[in-house]
Amino acid sequence: MADPRLKTLKIKTSVVKRLAKEKTVYEKEAEQQKNRIEKCKTEGRDEYYIRKQEEVLQECLMMVPDCQRRLFKAYEELKGILESEQDLKVTEEYLAAEKVLEETKLQLPATGDLQKC
């Protein structure tokens, strides 16, 4: 019978991966939307259209902090699991989780901003 801790570890690792990717996608989308708005302004597009595009940008920007909070929470959960399950250190799942944590660490907020999450 497979160890249920490995299944939990695999699931939590996938959650962190997905949230990191989601955060990146929202950040890219926001940047693209900013560029689209600037292009519309330089082309002299309709003011109503530009306002609607700015609303889309605001919605996108609101998603980034939400993703950040969820990512931080999932990151801390996975980190806690790794700290408490040291006996699984030689398993493939544990090593994959460590790698994901290391990659994701770059996307977490600065130390002072962690309390906001």
Secondary structure in CASP SS format (residue, H / E / C, confidence):
PFRMAT SS
TARGET T0000
AUTHOR 0000-0000-0000
METHOD secondary structure of the structure
MODEL  1
M C 1.00
A C 1.00
D C 1.00
P H 1.00
R H 1.00
L H 1.00
K H 1.00
T H 1.00
L H 1.00
K H 1.00
I H 1.00
K H 1.00
T H 1.00
S H 1.00
V H 1.00
V H 1.00
K H 1.00
R H 1.00
L H 1.00
A H 1.00
K H 1.00
E H 1.00
K H 1.00
T H 1.00
V H 1.00
Y H 1.00
E H 1.00
K H 1.00
E H 1.00
A H 1.00
E H 1.00
Q H 1.00
Q H 1.00
K H 1.00
N H 1.00
R H 1.00
I H 1.00
E H 1.00
K H 1.00
C H 1.00
K H 1.00
T H 1.00
E H 1.00
G C 1.00
R C 1.00
D C 1.00
E H 1.00
Y H 1.00
Y H 1.00
I H 1.00
R H 1.00
K H 1.00
Q H 1.00
E H 1.00
E H 1.00
V H 1.00
L H 1.00
Q H 1.00
E H 1.00
C H 1.00
L H 1.00
M H 1.00
M H 1.00
V H 1.00
P H 1.00
D H 1.00
C H 1.00
Q H 1.00
R H 1.00
R H 1.00
L H 1.00
F H 1.00
K H 1.00
A H 1.00
Y H 1.00
E H 1.00
E H 1.00
L H 1.00
K H 1.00
G H 1.00
I H 1.00
L H 1.00
E H 1.00
S H 1.00
E C 1.00
Q H 1.00
D H 1.00
L H 1.00
K C 1.00
V C 1.00
T C 1.00
E H 1.00
E H 1.00
Y H 1.00
L H 1.00
A H 1.00
A H 1.00
E H 1.00
K H 1.00
V H 1.00
L H 1.00
E H 1.00
E H 1.00
T H 1.00
K H 1.00
L C 1.00
Q C 1.00
L C 1.00
P C 1.00
A C 1.00
T H 1.00
G H 1.00
D H 1.00
L H 1.00
Q H 1.00
K H 1.00
C C 1.00
END
